Amino acid sequence: MNIGLTHFLILGAIVFCLGLYGIITRKNAIMVLMGLELVLNSANINFVAFAKYGGMNIDGQVAAIFVILLAACEAAVALAIILNIYQNYKHVNVDEIDKMKE
């Protein structure tokens, strides 16, 4: 059995759906961020798979490295925001964060 492009695309779709489910259903901000990381990782799987099987040469790996860099920056900024929210409200429930406008 050979592993082809279809297998990687199915894996990427499953990881994307799990990430989207985590973003939509969770109230905890850290769990939402974990779902977002899953979505970004599914994009990386697709970039690398298309680079290998689609003839993109090195471009897919470069795009994957860019997405990893973006995810690291997003995690640093988002965790700083979450720590600030926790310091003010003593929880990280995203449903009650809209009170910060006041």
C-alpha positions as CSV (number, residue, x, y, z in Angstrom):
1,M,0.0,0.0,0.0
2,N,1.4,3.3,-1.1
3,I,0.7,6.5,0.8
4,G,-0.4,9.1,-1.7
5,L,-1.7,12.7,-1.8
6,T,-5.2,11.6,-1.0
7,H,-4.1,10.2,2.4
8,F,-2.5,13.4,3.4
9,L,-5.5,15.5,2.2
10,I,-7.8,13.2,4.3
11,L,-5.5,13.6,7.3
12,G,-5.4,17.4,6.8
13,A,-9.2,17.5,6.6
14,I,-9.7,15.5,9.7
15,V,-7.2,17.7,11.7
16,F,-8.9,20.8,10.3
17,C,-12.3,19.6,11.3
18,L,-11.1,18.7,14.8
19,G,-9.5,22.2,15.1
20,L,-12.7,23.9,13.9
21,Y,-14.8,21.9,16.4
22,G,-12.4,23.0,19.2
23,I,-12.7,26.6,18.2
24,I,-16.5,26.6,17.9
25,T,-17.4,24.5,21.0
26,R,-14.9,25.6,23.7
27,K,-15.4,28.5,26.1
28,N,-11.9,28.3,27.5
29,A,-9.5,30.6,25.6
30,I,-6.6,28.2,25.8
31,M,-8.7,25.4,24.3
32,V,-9.7,27.8,21.5
33,L,-6.0,28.5,20.8
34,M,-5.3,24.8,20.7
35,G,-8.0,24.4,18.1
36,L,-6.5,27.3,16.1
37,E,-3.1,25.5,16.2
38,L,-4.8,22.4,14.8
39,V,-6.2,24.4,11.9
40,L,-2.7,25.8,11.2
41,N,-1.1,22.3,11.4
42,S,-3.7,21.0,8.9
43,A,-2.6,23.8,6.5
44,N,1.1,22.7,7.1
45,I,0.2,19.1,6.2
46,N,-1.4,20.2,3.0
47,F,1.5,22.5,2.1
48,V,4.0,19.8,2.5
49,A,1.9,17.2,0.8
50,F,1.3,19.4,-2.3
51,A,5.0,20.2,-2.3
52,K,5.9,16.5,-2.5
53,Y,3.1,15.2,-4.8
54,G,2.1,18.4,-6.7
55,G,5.4,19.5,-8.0
56,M,5.8,22.6,-5.9
57,N,9.4,21.7,-5.1
58,I,10.6,23.7,-2.1
59,D,7.7,26.2,-2.1
60,G,5.5,24.1,0.1
61,Q,8.2,23.7,2.8
62,V,8.8,27.4,2.7
63,A,5.1,28.1,3.2
64,A,5.0,25.5,6.0
65,I,7.9,27.2,7.8
66,F,6.1,30.6,7.4
67,V,3.0,29.1,9.0
68,I,5.0,27.7,11.9
69,L,6.5,31.1,12.4
70,L,3.1,32.7,12.3
71,A,1.8,30.2,14.8
72,A,4.6,30.9,17.2
73,C,4.0,34.6,17.0
74,E,0.2,34.1,17.5
75,A,0.8,31.9,20.5
76,A,3.1,34.4,22.2
77,V,0.7,37.3,21.6
78,A,-2.4,35.3,22.5
79,L,-0.9,33.9,25.7
80,A,0.0,37.4,26.8
81,I,-3.6,38.5,26.2
82,I,-4.9,35.5,28.1
83,L,-2.6,36.2,31.0
84,N,-3.9,39.8,31.1
85,I,-7.5,38.6,31.0
86,Y,-6.8,36.1,33.8
87,Q,-5.2,38.8,35.9
88,N,-8.3,41.0,35.6
89,Y,-11.1,38.5,35.8
90,K,-9.6,35.4,37.4
91,H,-10.8,33.2,34.6
92,V,-10.3,32.8,30.8
93,N,-13.9,32.2,29.7
94,V,-14.3,33.8,26.3
95,D,-18.0,34.3,26.7
96,E,-17.5,36.9,29.5
97,I,-14.5,38.8,27.9
98,D,-16.8,41.3,26.2
99,K,-17.0,43.1,29.5
100,M,-13.6,44.5,28.8
101,K,-15.2,47.2,26.6
102,E,-16.6,48.9,29.7
